[in-house]
């Protein structure tokens, strides 16, 4: 009896109504503030603030050449040798700058694609917690219905023993096993309820006691309707598919940049001033028509000098494209497999429902005229059997709901906190 008193205490603590009611939508909305998502968004902003391209001018060089002296000597009088003053401008490759600028949006898009992944992870984590809490509370409620029948059966067996009546050893073993199993199960589900309450409080950033409003929670039949409409060939919203797509685009941008290197023809432009050699008084007038010089430098590009880095970039692009293709095919197969798994579970639930509706034990218990022909011990066994059968159906519902949110995750549907796939309209 002490075990069942303890069970009642557990059940009371697990199902007592706290002060603050929370809707499922409120829990899902907290995914917008997920720490990994916010960090990734800040990283994307940081990338957008960076400058990926070289400046137009690679270097500016001032050239000075002073030859001889500016003082008279005894042989030649005032002698001034040729001096040289120039500025040399060397530009960066316009082609390279163009493809360097293309690297920035490609890198930012790759990090932004992670938003889908982190958002889905955050929403999926909340869906899992909601489903676990919902079914744990139901399991506690339904399993606790075994308690009065097990108490009566145990008392009845004790009474029969005291009276010296024949009892089956199996009946004693069964009732003790069921009592221990009930105690263990209620412990397990009570722990789940407590853990998920704490997890949800963490999502909501509250410390007060809460309870979740599960009104209009989605049923297996409604899940079936949704699953049958899933397009197994459409994987464009799957976060990993999106990520591999943008990863390949970044590799393409890197390859284009590598191809643009070592192809610059224009090397430099130089403007200089060079006064001629004189053997007279030093010139004080600037004479641009005679003394200015201009030079242009031209390269003959040899693209083969960039073969190594260009080949490495090409290999990376090839691998990333293959990875994107394989990821799409994998997700198509995963969607089809997950869809089949759910439909099989729903078929099993349908079979269970038929078995429950046609259950002979249930019909016997409802037939008052036949109850007089059944012993009290047999009635207890039948009541316990019916409750256990209901629990089997509940376990199927639990599996269906978990596989359902897994499917929503695979197809990439869990990317919007405004959507609630656990509550029917």
C-alpha positions as CSV (number, residue, x, y, z in Angstrom):
1,X,0.0,0.0,0.0
2,X,2.9,2.4,0.7
3,X,3.9,2.1,-2.9
4,X,0.6,3.4,-4.1
5,X,0.5,6.2,-1.6
6,X,3.8,7.3,-3.0
7,X,2.4,6.9,-6.6
8,X,-0.5,9.2,-5.7
9,X,1.9,11.8,-4.3
10,X,4.0,11.6,-7.5
11,X,0.9,11.9,-9.6
12,X,-0.4,14.9,-7.6
13,X,2.9,16.7,-7.9
14,X,3.1,16.0,-11.7
15,X,-0.4,17.1,-12.5
16,X,-1.0,19.9,-10.0
17,X,-1.9,23.1,-11.9
18,X,0.8,25.8,-11.7
19,X,0.1,29.5,-11.8
20,X,1.1,30.4,-15.4
21,X,-0.5,28.9,-18.6
22,X,1.6,28.9,-21.7
23,X,0.4,28.4,-25.3
24,X,2.4,26.2,-27.7
25,X,2.9,29.2,-30.0
26,X,4.6,31.2,-27.2
27,X,7.2,28.4,-26.8
28,X,7.9,28.2,-30.5
29,X,8.4,32.0,-30.8
30,X,11.3,31.8,-28.4
31,X,13.4,30.2,-31.1
32,X,13.9,33.7,-32.6
33,X,16.1,34.5,-29.6
34,X,18.2,31.2,-29.8
35,X,21.8,32.1,-28.9
36,X,23.3,30.1,-31.8
37,X,21.0,31.9,-34.3
38,X,21.8,35.3,-32.9
39,X,25.6,34.7,-33.0
40,X,25.4,33.5,-36.6
41,X,23.4,36.6,-37.5
42,X,26.0,38.8,-35.9
43,X,28.7,36.9,-37.8
44,X,26.9,37.6,-41.1
45,X,26.7,41.3,-40.2
46,X,30.4,41.3,-39.4
47,X,31.2,39.8,-42.8
48,X,29.1,42.4,-44.6
49,X,31.2,45.1,-42.9
50,X,34.5,43.7,-44.2
51,X,36.2,44.8,-47.5
52,X,37.2,41.8,-49.5
53,X,38.7,43.7,-52.5
54,X,42.1,45.3,-53.0
55,X,42.2,49.1,-53.6
56,X,42.5,50.4,-57.2
57,X,46.1,51.5,-56.6
58,X,48.5,48.8,-55.6
59,X,51.4,51.2,-54.9
60,X,52.5,54.8,-55.5
61,X,56.2,55.4,-55.8
62,X,58.1,58.7,-55.8
63,X,61.4,58.6,-57.7
64,X,64.2,61.1,-57.1
65,X,67.6,61.1,-58.9
66,X,70.1,63.8,-58.3
67,X,73.4,63.6,-60.2
68,X,76.5,65.8,-60.0
69,X,76.4,69.1,-58.1
70,X,75.1,72.6,-58.3
71,X,78.3,74.6,-57.6
72,X,80.8,76.1,-60.1
73,X,84.2,74.6,-60.6
74,X,87.4,76.0,-62.1
75,X,87.3,74.0,-65.3
76,X,83.8,74.2,-66.5
77,X,82.2,77.0,-64.7
78,X,78.7,76.3,-63.5
79,X,78.0,72.6,-64.2
80,X,74.7,70.8,-63.4
81,X,74.1,67.2,-64.4
82,X,70.8,65.7,-65.3
83,X,68.4,65.2,-62.3
84,X,65.2,63.1,-62.4
85,X,62.0,63.5,-60.5
86,X,59.0,61.1,-61.1
87,X,55.9,59.5,-59.6
88,X,55.1,55.9,-60.6
89,X,51.5,54.5,-60.1
90,X,51.0,50.7,-60.2
91,X,47.3,49.7,-60.2
92,X,45.8,46.4,-59.0
93,X,44.1,44.2,-61.6
94,X,40.6,45.4,-62.4
95,X,39.6,41.8,-63.2
96,X,40.9,40.6,-59.8
97,X,39.1,43.4,-57.9
98,X,35.8,42.4,-59.7
99,X,36.0,38.8,-58.5
100,X,37.3,39.7,-55.1
101,X,34.2,41.9,-54.6
102,X,32.0,38.8,-55.6
103,X,33.6,36.8,-52.7
104,X,31.9,39.0,-50.1
105,X,28.2,38.3,-50.9
106,X,29.0,34.6,-51.5
107,X,30.6,34.3,-48.1
108,X,27.8,36.3,-46.4
109,X,25.2,34.1,-48.2
110,X,26.9,31.0,-46.9
111,X,26.7,32.2,-43.3
112,X,23.2,33.5,-43.8
113,X,22.2,30.0,-45.0
114,X,23.2,28.8,-41.5
115,X,20.3,30.9,-40.2
116,X,17.9,28.2,-41.6
117,X,19.9,25.4,-39.9
118,X,20.1,27.1,-36.5
119,X,16.4,28.2,-36.7
120,X,15.3,24.7,-37.5
121,X,17.4,23.2,-34.8
122,X,15.9,25.7,-32.3
123,X,12.3,25.1,-33.4
124,X,12.8,21.3,-33.5
125,X,14.2,21.3,-30.0
126,X,11.1,23.1,-28.8
127,X,8.8,20.8,-30.7
128,X,10.5,17.7,-29.2
129,X,10.1,19.2,-25.7
130,X,6.4,20.0,-26.3
131,X,5.6,16.5,-27.6
132,X,7.5,14.7,-24.8
133,X,5.7,16.8,-22.2
134,X,2.3,16.3,-23.7
135,X,2.6,12.5,-23.9
136,X,4.4,12.2,-20.5
137,X,1.4,13.9,-18.8
138,X,-1.1,11.7,-20.6
139,X,0.9,8.6,-19.8
140,X,0.9,9.6,-16.1
141,X,-2.8,10.2,-16.2
142,X,-3.7,6.9,-18.0
143,X,-1.2,4.7,-16.1
144,X,-2.5,6.0,-12.8
145,X,-5.8,4.4,-13.7
146,X,-4.2,1.1,-13.1
147,X,-3.6,1.9,-9.5
148,X,-7.1,1.3,-8.0
149,X,-7.5,-2.0,-9.9
150,X,-4.0,-3.3,-8.8
151,X,-4.8,-2.3,-5.2
152,X,-8.1,-4.2,-5.4
153,X,-6.5,-7.2,-7.1
154,X,-3.7,-7.3,-4.5
155,X,-6.2,-7.0,-1.6
156,X,-8.4,-9.8,-3.2
157,X,-5.4,-12.1,-3.5
158,X,-4.5,-11.4,0.1
159,X,-8.0,-12.2,1.2
160,X,-8.0,-15.4,-0.7
161,X,-4.7,-16.4,0.8
162,X,-6.0,-15.6,4.3
163,X,-9.1,-17.8,3.6
164,X,-6.9,-20.6,2.4
165,X,-8.5,-20.5,-1.1
166,X,-6.6,-21.7,-4.1
167,X,-4.8,-19.0,-6.1
168,X,-2.7,-19.2,-9.2
169,X,1.0,-18.4,-8.7
170,X,0.9,-16.5,-12.0
171,X,-1.7,-14.1,-10.6
172,X,0.6,-13.2,-7.7
173,X,3.6,-12.7,-10.0
174,X,1.5,-10.6,-12.4
175,X,0.1,-8.2,-9.8
176,X,3.6,-7.6,-8.2
177,X,5.1,-7.1,-11.6
178,X,2.4,-4.6,-12.6
179,X,2.8,-2.7,-9.3
180,X,6.6,-2.4,-9.7
181,X,6.2,-1.5,-13.4
182,X,3.6,1.1,-12.6
183,X,5.9,2.7,-9.9
184,X,8.9,2.7,-12.3
185,X,6.9,4.1,-15.2
186,X,5.4,6.9,-13.1
187,X,8.9,7.8,-11.8
188,X,10.2,7.9,-15.4
189,X,7.3,10.0,-16.8
190,X,7.3,12.3,-13.7
191,X,11.0,13.0,-14.4
192,X,10.3,13.7,-18.0
193,X,7.6,16.2,-17.0
194,X,9.9,18.0,-14.6
195,X,12.8,18.0,-17.1
196,X,10.6,19.4,-19.9
197,X,9.1,22.0,-17.6
198,X,12.5,23.2,-16.7
199,X,13.6,23.2,-20.4
200,X,10.5,25.2,-21.5
201,X,11.1,27.6,-18.6
202,X,14.6,28.1,-20.0
203,X,13.2,28.8,-23.4
204,X,10.8,31.3,-22.0
205,X,13.4,32.7,-19.6
206,X,11.0,32.5,-16.6
207,X,11.4,31.0,-13.2
208,X,7.8,30.7,-12.1
209,X,5.9,27.4,-12.4
210,X,4.2,26.9,-15.7
211,X,1.7,24.6,-17.5
212,X,1.4,24.2,-21.2
213,X,-2.0,24.6,-22.8
214,X,-2.4,21.5,-25.1
215,X,-5.9,22.3,-26.4
216,X,-6.4,21.2,-30.0
217,X,-3.2,19.1,-30.1
218,X,-2.8,17.4,-33.4
219,X,-4.2,13.9,-33.8
220,X,-2.9,10.9,-35.7
221,X,-5.6,11.3,-38.4
222,X,-4.6,15.0,-38.9
223,X,-1.0,13.9,-39.2
224,X,-2.0,11.4,-41.8
225,X,-3.6,14.2,-43.9
226,X,-0.5,16.3,-43.7
227,X,1.9,13.5,-44.5
228,X,0.0,12.4,-47.6
229,X,0.4,15.9,-49.0
230,X,4.2,16.0,-48.6
231,X,6.1,16.2,-51.9
232,X,9.0,13.8,-51.5
233,X,10.9,15.4,-54.4
234,X,10.8,18.9,-53.0
235,X,13.9,19.3,-50.8
236,X,14.7,23.0,-51.5
237,X,13.9,24.1,-48.0
238,X,16.0,21.5,-46.2
239,X,18.7,23.6,-44.4
240,X,21.5,21.3,-45.3
241,X,20.5,21.4,-49.0
242,X,20.5,25.2,-48.8
243,X,23.9,25.2,-47.1
244,X,25.5,22.9,-49.7
245,X,24.1,25.1,-52.5
246,X,25.6,28.3,-51.1
247,X,28.9,26.4,-50.3
248,X,29.2,25.5,-54.0
249,X,28.4,29.1,-54.9
250,X,31.2,30.3,-52.7
251,X,33.6,27.8,-54.3
252,X,32.6,29.1,-57.7
253,X,33.4,32.6,-56.6
254,X,36.8,31.5,-55.3
255,X,37.5,29.7,-58.6
256,X,36.6,32.8,-60.6
257,X,38.9,34.8,-58.5
258,X,41.8,32.4,-58.9
259,X,41.2,32.4,-62.7
260,X,41.5,36.2,-62.7
261,X,44.9,36.2,-61.1
262,X,48.2,36.7,-63.1
263,X,46.3,38.1,-66.1
264,X,47.1,41.8,-65.6
265,X,48.5,43.5,-68.7
266,X,48.8,47.1,-67.6
267,X,51.7,47.3,-65.1
268,X,52.3,50.9,-64.3
269,X,52.1,54.6,-65.4
270,X,55.0,56.9,-64.6
271,X,55.3,60.7,-65.1
272,X,58.7,62.3,-64.6
273,X,60.6,65.6,-64.9
274,X,64.2,65.5,-66.0
275,X,66.1,68.8,-66.6
276,X,68.8,68.5,-69.2
277,X,72.6,68.7,-68.6
278,X,73.7,72.4,-68.6
279,X,77.0,74.2,-68.4
280,X,75.6,77.5,-67.6
281,X,73.6,79.2,-64.9
282,X,71.2,76.7,-63.3
283,X,67.7,76.9,-64.8
284,X,65.1,78.5,-62.7
285,X,62.2,78.0,-65.2
286,X,60.1,74.9,-65.5
287,X,59.9,73.8,-69.1
288,X,57.3,71.1,-69.5
289,X,57.5,70.8,-73.2
290,X,61.1,69.6,-73.1
291,X,61.6,68.2,-69.6
292,X,58.5,66.0,-68.9
293,X,58.5,62.3,-69.5
294,X,55.8,59.6,-69.5
295,X,56.2,55.9,-69.3
296,X,53.7,53.0,-69.4
297,X,54.6,49.4,-68.3
298,X,52.9,46.5,-69.9
299,X,53.1,42.8,-68.7
300,X,52.8,39.7,-70.8
301,X,50.7,37.5,-68.5
302,X,51.6,33.9,-68.1
303,X,48.5,32.2,-66.7
304,X,50.2,28.9,-66.0
305,X,51.9,30.5,-63.0
306,X,48.5,30.2,-61.3
307,X,47.9,26.6,-62.2
308,X,48.2,25.2,-58.7
309,X,45.8,27.5,-56.9
310,X,43.4,27.5,-59.8
311,X,43.4,23.7,-59.8
312,X,42.9,23.5,-56.1
313,X,39.9,25.8,-56.4
314,X,38.5,23.8,-59.3
315,X,38.7,20.6,-57.3
316,X,37.0,22.2,-54.3
317,X,34.2,23.4,-56.5
318,X,33.8,20.0,-58.1
319,X,33.6,18.3,-54.7
320,X,31.1,20.9,-53.4
321,X,28.8,20.5,-56.4
322,X,28.9,16.7,-55.9
323,X,28.2,17.2,-52.2
324,X,25.2,19.4,-53.1
325,X,23.8,16.8,-55.5
326,X,24.4,13.9,-53.0
327,X,22.8,15.9,-50.2
328,X,19.7,16.5,-52.3
329,X,19.4,12.9,-53.2
330,X,19.9,11.9,-49.6
331,X,17.1,14.2,-48.4
332,X,14.8,12.9,-51.1
333,X,15.4,9.4,-49.9
334,X,15.1,10.4,-46.2
335,X,11.7,12.2,-46.8
336,X,10.3,9.1,-48.6
337,X,11.6,6.8,-45.9
338,X,10.2,9.0,-43.1
339,X,6.9,9.4,-44.8
340,X,6.6,5.6,-45.2
341,X,7.6,5.1,-41.5
342,X,4.8,7.5,-40.4
343,X,2.2,5.9,-42.6
344,X,3.1,2.5,-41.3
345,X,2.7,3.7,-37.8
346,X,-0.7,5.2,-38.6
347,X,-1.7,1.9,-40.2
348,X,-0.7,0.2,-37.0
349,X,-2.8,2.7,-35.1
350,X,-5.7,1.9,-37.3
351,X,-5.3,-1.8,-36.7
352,X,-5.1,-1.1,-33.0
353,X,-8.3,0.9,-33.2
354,X,-10.1,-1.9,-34.9
355,X,-8.8,-4.4,-32.3
356,X,-9.9,-2.0,-29.5
357,X,-13.4,-1.5,-31.0
358,X,-13.9,-5.3,-31.3
359,X,-12.2,-6.2,-28.0
360,X,-14.2,-9.0,-26.4
361,X,-13.0,-8.1,-22.9
362,X,-14.4,-4.6,-23.3
363,X,-17.7,-6.1,-24.5
364,X,-17.9,-8.4,-21.5
365,X,-17.3,-5.5,-19.1
366,X,-20.1,-3.6,-20.7
367,X,-22.5,-6.5,-20.5
368,X,-24.0,-6.3,-17.0
369,X,-25.9,-9.6,-17.3
370,X,-22.6,-11.5,-17.9
371,X,-20.7,-9.9,-15.0
372,X,-22.5,-12.1,-12.5
373,X,-20.8,-15.1,-14.2
374,X,-17.3,-13.6,-13.8
375,X,-15.3,-13.8,-10.6
376,X,-14.0,-10.5,-9.0
377,X,-10.4,-11.5,-9.7
378,X,-11.3,-12.0,-13.4
379,X,-13.0,-8.6,-13.5
380,X,-9.9,-7.0,-12.1
381,X,-7.7,-8.7,-14.7
382,X,-10.0,-7.6,-17.5
383,X,-10.1,-4.0,-16.3
384,X,-6.3,-4.0,-16.1
385,X,-6.1,-5.5,-19.6
386,X,-8.3,-2.8,-21.1
387,X,-6.1,0.0,-19.6
388,X,-3.0,-1.7,-20.9
389,X,-4.5,-1.9,-24.4
390,X,-5.3,1.8,-24.2
391,X,-1.7,2.5,-23.3
392,X,-0.5,0.6,-26.4
393,X,-2.5,2.9,-28.6
394,X,-1.1,5.9,-26.7
395,X,2.4,4.7,-27.3
396,X,1.6,4.5,-31.1
397,X,0.3,8.1,-30.9
398,X,3.6,9.2,-29.2
399,X,5.7,7.5,-31.9
400,X,3.6,9.0,-34.7
401,X,3.9,12.6,-33.3
402,X,7.7,12.2,-32.8
403,X,8.2,10.9,-36.4
404,X,5.9,13.6,-37.7
405,X,8.1,16.4,-36.3
406,X,11.1,14.6,-37.6
407,X,9.6,14.7,-41.1
408,X,8.8,18.4,-40.8
409,X,12.5,18.9,-39.9
410,X,13.7,16.9,-42.9
411,X,11.6,18.8,-45.4
412,X,12.7,22.1,-43.9
413,X,9.3,23.2,-42.7
414,X,10.5,24.1,-39.2
415,X,12.0,27.4,-40.3
416,X,9.3,29.9,-39.3
417,X,8.3,30.6,-35.7
418,X,4.9,31.8,-36.9
419,X,4.0,28.3,-38.0
420,X,2.6,25.8,-35.5
421,X,2.5,22.2,-36.7
422,X,1.3,20.7,-33.4
423,X,-2.0,22.4,-33.1
424,X,-4.9,21.9,-35.5
425,X,-6.7,24.9,-36.9
